[in-house]
Amino acid sequence: MGIADWGAVEWGLFAFNLAAVALIIWAIRKKIVSKLSEVEERHNRSTERRKSE
């Protein structure tokens, strides 16, 4: 059974799965970028604290 034989149900499931994967990738990327920003901010505060001592 090739892609050419797919019916509406198969295409609907494919679209749903594609949207779900895209949503998961977006959420993970957002979380990683947020965490990297937090770590950078913490590092900058630590550097500022050492400079003032």
C-alpha positions in Angstrom: 0.0 0.0 0.0 1.7 3.2 -1.2 1.0 6.8 -0.6 -1.1 6.9 -3.7 -3.6 4.5 -2.2 -4.2 6.5 1.0 -7.7 7.6 1.7 -9.1 10.5 3.6 -8.5 8.9 7.0 -4.8 8.2 6.4 -4.2 11.7 5.1 -6.1 13.1 8.1 -3.9 11.0 10.5 -0.8 12.1 8.7 -1.8 15.8 8.9 -2.6 15.3 12.6 0.7 13.6 13.4 2.6 16.2 11.4 1.0 19.0 13.4 1.6 17.2 16.7 5.3 16.7 15.9 5.6 20.4 14.8 4.0 21.5 18.1 6.3 19.3 20.2 9.4 20.6 18.3 8.2 24.2 18.8 7.6 23.6 22.6 11.0 21.9 23.1 12.8 24.7 21.2 11.0 27.4 23.2 12.0 25.6 26.5 15.6 25.2 25.4 15.9 28.9 24.3 14.3 30.0 27.6 16.7 27.9 29.7 19.7 29.1 27.8 18.6 32.7 28.3 18.2 32.0 32.0 21.6 30.4 32.3 23.2 33.4 30.5 21.5 35.8 32.8 22.7 33.9 35.8 26.2 33.9 34.4 26.1 37.6 33.8 24.9 38.3 37.4 27.7 36.1 38.8 30.3 38.0 36.7 28.9 41.4 37.9 29.0 40.2 41.5 32.6 39.1 41.2 33.6 42.4 39.6 32.0 44.4 42.4 33.8 42.5 45.1 
